[in-house]
Amino acid sequence: MTIRIIYVDLKEDDPRRSTMRKLDRFGLARSVGIGFLKRSISLNPFAESYLKRSDAHQTLRTGLLLIEASWNRIDQTHLETGKLSRKLPLLLPVNPVNYGKPGRLSSVEAAAGALFILGERDQAAQILSKFAWAHTFLEVNMAPLLEYSRCTTDDEIMAQESEFFQR
């Protein structure tokens, strides 16, 4: 099964660098209106709960929603997305802008990490293949991704995060 990738574009970044717009051009993502925030599982770095494998059923029904926004302008207020909001556990980005800064993922990296955790590993690799710099994302993050995908509670994910990323 394939999880539909949908996104709300806040138009804060250079359109030529938008990873979601590029996926959209390849037919691998679709731009949606703000109304989808209340009915789809959305990735949000400020969410209270982590994305877990158990969220796969909901994402298969309604899609995985990303907010295409700038890290330089991100704040909690414009990312209020309700009870279906989930955060990703820490991963290392390989994108040229935030390379090696834990958690500062591009939208395509966030989508790929989420897909992997949800059990859609082939789809994760497929979307990353559209970016020359993204080929090592899964390699670099394989050990934590495997562990995160096995976790069933937020506490288990937090324990794994501290195992891989000493805070």
KAGIDA-V945082 format. One record per backbone hydrogen bond with DSSP energy under -0.5 kcal/mol. NH is the residue of the N-H (numbers start at 1). CO is the residue of the C=O. Records with the same first field share a line. If there is no record, write none. Layout:
NH->CO  CO
//
This chain:
6->4  64
7->30
8->66
9->7
10->8  68
17->14
18->14  15
19->17
22->18
23->19
24->20
25->21
26->22
27->24
28->23
29->23
30->5
32->7
36->33
37->34
38->35
39->36
40->36
41->63
42->84
43->65
44->86
47->44
51->87
53->151
55->52
56->53
59->55
60->56
61->57
62->58
63->59
64->4
65->41  63
66->6
68->8  66
69->67
73->70
74->70
79->76
80->77
81->79
85->82
86->42
87->49
93->91
99->95
100->93
101->98
102->100
103->91
104->101
105->103
110->106
111->107
112->108
113->109
114->110
115->111
116->112
117->113
118->114
119->116
120->115
121->119
124->120
125->121
126->122
127->123
128->124
129->125
130->127
131->128
134->131
135->132
136->133
137->134
140->136
141->137
142->138  139
145->141
146->142
147->143
148->144
149->145
150->146  147
151->147  148
157->153
158->154
159->155
160->156
161->157
162->158
163->159
164->160
165->161
//
